[in-house]
Amino acid sequence: MKSTETKSPLFVFLAILLLSLIWGSSFILVKKSLVGYSAMQVGALRIFSATVFFIPFFWQRRKHIAPEQWKSLLWAGLTGNMLPALLFSLAGQHLSSALSGMLNAFTPLFALIIGILFFAQKFIVKQTLGILIGLIGCIGLLVSGKGFQIDFNVHALWVVLATLLYGINMHIVKNKLSGLHPLTSTSGIFMMIGPLALGIMAFSGFFSVPIDSEHLWPLLAGIGLGLLGSALGMLLFNQIIKWTTAVIASSVTYLIPIVAVGWGFFDGEAIYFSQIMFMLVLLAGIYVVNKSKM
């Protein structure tokens, strides 16, 4: 059913811009949180913070979830939130936040490839060119260094794996949870993985880390990751889809890397011209794929 709620193009644009700022800033927040905590602790803190945020919503909507949907909620939580949060934190120990943000743009192409291979998604020949262009951009980002020298960082594969999981998650939500209200499914997802995140925090020694001047800002950065990137960002994305379409909402993909690069630049990270070039190639591939759907 199409929503009767409409917003002006300017309002929608501002909402997409806000979402790109939220999600594009998540990579620098990972970096800042890693100053005081381990990768496992940062990823788990991110998920648990979002879980706490969604508890009141879940309490109101839990009765709308059918027993057979709990398994899908768990898989959606693992592929779309828990595992990517840990993988991005692992990558953040060895990659610049700007590069992580650039590689994150590969998500839509993985979603398309997985949909065609495993979910009987209709394949349009025109999309082949976009996929190939996107692959060139992604591979270029993986190996590009200063002055177009090859500088492959194996830890970048953590980000690629996370985007693969994001692609799988999109199809789980679409095929198994589309009958639920987005707020119901999202809150249910975090209730399924929240206890796991809490267990990881306890097992990794998170609660033994002192909250002093050295760890306060990393703690706030990790909590901000959960409240902004995982909770409010997801709610805003679902609301934009409600106002417009999934294709229009996905335009945030083009802005997230720009925001990530901007934060990396202001934080003094090394950003190479070759990385910017291959990022544009990757985004061009996504554009070709999206245009072929129209």
C-alpha positions in Angstrom: 0.0 0.0 0.0 1.4 3.3 -1.0 1.7 5.9 1.8 -0.6 8.9 1.5 2.0 11.0 3.4 3.8 13.3 1.2 6.6 15.8 1.7 8.1 18.5 -0.5 11.2 17.7 -2.6 13.2 20.1 -0.5 12.1 18.4 2.8 13.0 15.0 1.4 16.4 16.3 0.2 17.2 17.7 3.6 16.2 14.4 5.2 18.5 12.5 2.8 21.3 15.0 3.6 20.8 14.5 7.3 20.9 10.7 6.9 24.1 10.9 4.9 25.6 13.0 7.6 24.6 10.5 10.3 25.7 7.4 8.4 28.8 9.1 6.8 30.0 10.1 10.3 29.8 6.6 11.7 33.2 5.7 10.3 35.0 8.5 12.2 33.1 7.6 15.3 34.4 4.0 15.0 37.9 5.4 14.8 37.4 7.7 17.8 35.9 4.9 19.9 38.8 2.5 19.1 41.1 4.9 20.9 39.8 3.6 24.2 38.3 0.2 23.4 39.0 -2.9 21.4 37.2 -3.7 18.1 34.9 -6.3 19.8 34.0 -3.8 22.5 33.2 -1.0 20.1 31.0 -3.2 17.9 29.2 -4.6 20.8 28.7 -1.2 22.5 27.3 0.1 19.3 24.6 -2.7 19.1 23.8 -2.7 22.7 23.3 1.1 22.8 20.8 0.8 19.9 19.1 -2.1 21.7 18.4 0.1 24.7 17.0 2.8 22.5 14.5 0.3 20.9 13.3 -1.3 24.1 10.2 0.9 24.6 9.2 0.5 20.9 9.6 -3.3 21.1 7.5 -3.5 24.3 4.6 -1.8 22.4 4.9 -3.8 19.2 6.1 -7.2 20.3 2.6 -8.8 19.9 2.7 -8.1 16.2 5.6 -10.5 15.6 4.6 -14.0 14.7 6.5 -17.0 16.3 7.9 -18.0 12.9 9.4 -14.6 12.3 11.8 -14.6 15.3 14.4 -16.7 13.3 14.3 -14.2 10.5 14.7 -11.4 12.9 17.8 -13.1 14.3 19.4 -13.6 10.9 18.5 -10.0 9.9 20.2 -8.8 13.1 23.3 -10.8 12.6 23.8 -9.9 8.9 22.6 -6.3 9.0 23.9 -5.1 12.3 25.9 -7.4 14.7 28.5 -8.9 12.4 29.0 -5.7 10.3 29.4 -3.6 13.4 32.3 -6.0 14.5 33.8 -6.1 11.0 33.8 -2.3 10.6 35.5 -2.0 14.0 38.1 -4.6 13.1 38.8 -2.7 9.8 38.9 0.6 11.7 42.0 -0.6 13.6 44.0 -0.7 10.3 42.1 1.5 7.8 41.4 5.2 7.6 37.7 6.1 8.3 37.6 7.7 4.8 38.5 4.5 3.0 36.0 2.5 5.0 33.3 5.0 4.0 34.3 4.7 0.3 34.2 0.9 0.4 30.8 0.9 2.1 29.3 2.2 -1.2 29.7 -1.3 -2.6 26.6 -2.5 -0.6 24.0 -1.8 -3.4 26.0 -3.8 -5.9 26.3 -6.8 -3.6 22.5 -6.5 -2.9 21.9 -6.7 -6.7 24.3 -9.6 -7.3 22.9 -11.7 -4.3 19.4 -11.0 -5.4 20.1 -12.3 -8.9 22.0 -15.4 -7.8 19.9 -16.5 -4.8 16.6 -14.7 -4.7 15.3 -14.9 -8.3 15.6 -11.2 -8.7 14.9 -10.1 -12.3 18.1 -9.4 -14.2 18.4 -6.6 -16.6 21.2 -6.8 -19.2 21.9 -3.1 -18.8 22.8 -3.7 -15.2 25.9 -5.8 -16.3 27.8 -2.7 -17.2 27.0 -1.0 -13.9 28.2 -4.1 -12.0 31.4 -4.3 -13.9 32.1 -0.6 -13.4 31.4 -0.9 -9.7 33.7 -3.9 -9.4 36.5 -2.0 -11.0 35.9 0.9 -8.6 35.9 -1.5 -5.6 39.0 -3.4 -6.7 40.7 -0.1 -7.3 39.9 1.1 -3.8 41.3 -2.1 -2.4 44.7 -1.7 -4.0 45.2 2.1 -4.6 48.0 3.9 -2.9 49.9 7.1 -3.1 50.7 8.2 -6.6 48.7 5.2 -8.1 51.0 2.7 -6.5 49.6 -0.6 -5.5 49.1 -0.7 -1.8 46.8 -3.6 -0.9 45.6 -3.6 2.8 44.2 -7.0 3.6 42.1 -5.5 6.4 40.0 -3.7 3.8 38.4 -7.1 3.1 36.6 -6.8 6.5 34.7 -3.9 5.0 33.9 -5.8 1.8 32.6 -8.7 3.9 30.4 -6.3 5.9 28.9 -4.9 2.7 28.3 -8.5 1.5 26.4 -9.1 4.7 24.5 -5.9 4.2 23.4 -7.1 0.8 22.2 -10.4 2.2 20.4 -8.6 5.0 18.4 -6.5 2.5 16.9 -9.6 0.9 16.2 -11.2 4.3 14.2 -8.2 5.4 12.5 -7.9 2.0 11.5 -11.6 1.7 10.9 -12.5 5.3 10.0 -9.4 7.2 8.3 -7.0 4.7 4.9 -7.7 6.3 6.0 -6.0 9.6 6.0 -2.3 10.3 9.6 -1.1 10.0 9.6 0.0 13.6 8.3 -3.4 14.7 10.9 -5.3 12.7 13.8 -3.0 13.6 13.1 -3.2 17.3 12.6 -6.9 17.1 15.9 -7.3 15.3 17.8 -5.5 18.1 16.1 -7.4 20.8 17.4 -10.6 19.2 21.0 -9.4 19.0 21.1 -7.1 22.0 21.8 -10.0 24.5 24.6 -11.2 22.3 26.1 -7.8 22.2 25.9 -7.6 26.0 27.6 -11.0 26.3 30.4 -9.8 24.0 30.8 -6.7 26.2 31.1 -8.8 29.3 33.4 -11.4 27.8 35.7 -8.8 26.3 36.2 -7.0 29.6 34.3 -3.9 28.6 32.9 -3.4 32.1 36.4 -3.4 33.7 37.5 -0.4 31.6 37.4 2.7 33.8 35.3 5.6 32.8 37.9 8.3 33.2 39.1 11.2 31.1 40.9 8.9 28.8 37.9 6.7 28.0 35.0 9.1 28.3 35.1 10.4 24.7 35.7 6.9 23.2 32.7 5.7 25.3 30.5 8.6 24.0 31.6 7.9 20.5 30.6 4.3 20.8 27.2 5.1 22.2 26.8 7.7 19.5 27.4 5.0 16.9 24.5 3.0 18.3 22.0 5.9 18.9 22.8 7.7 15.7 24.1 5.3 13.1 22.2 2.1 14.1 19.0 3.5 15.6 18.1 7.0 14.4 19.7 6.4 11.0 17.7 3.3 10.4 14.4 5.0 11.5 15.1 8.0 9.3 15.9 5.7 6.3 12.6 3.8 6.7 10.7 7.1 7.0 12.3 8.5 3.8 11.2 5.3 2.0 7.7 5.9 3.3 7.7 9.4 2.0 9.2 8.5 -1.4 10.6 5.3 -2.8 13.4 2.9 -2.1 15.3 4.1 -5.2 15.2 7.7 -4.0 16.1 6.8 -0.5 19.1 4.8 -1.8 20.5 8.1 -3.2 22.1 8.5 0.2 24.7 5.9 -1.0 26.3 8.7 -3.1 26.6 11.1 -0.2 27.9 8.8 2.5 31.4 8.4 1.1 31.7 12.2 0.6 30.9 12.8 4.2 33.3 10.0 5.3 36.1 11.5 3.2 35.3 15.0 4.6 35.7 13.7 8.2 38.9 11.9 7.2 40.3 15.0 5.7 39.6 17.2 8.8 41.1 14.4 11.0 44.3 14.5 9.1 44.0 11.1 7.3 46.0 10.4 4.2 43.5 10.4 1.3 45.0 9.7 -2.1 43.8 11.1 -5.5 43.6 7.5 -6.8 41.1 6.6 -4.0 38.9 9.5 -4.9 39.0 8.5 -8.5 38.1 4.9 -7.9 35.4 6.0 -5.4 33.8 8.0 -8.2 34.1 4.9 -10.5 32.3 2.8 -7.9 29.5 5.4 -7.5 29.2 5.6 -11.3 28.6 1.9 -11.4 25.9 2.2 -8.8 24.3 5.0 -10.8 24.2 2.9 -14.0 22.6 0.0 -12.1 20.0 2.3 -10.6 19.3 4.0 -13.9 18.7 0.6 -15.6 15.9 -0.2 -13.1 13.9 2.8 -14.2 
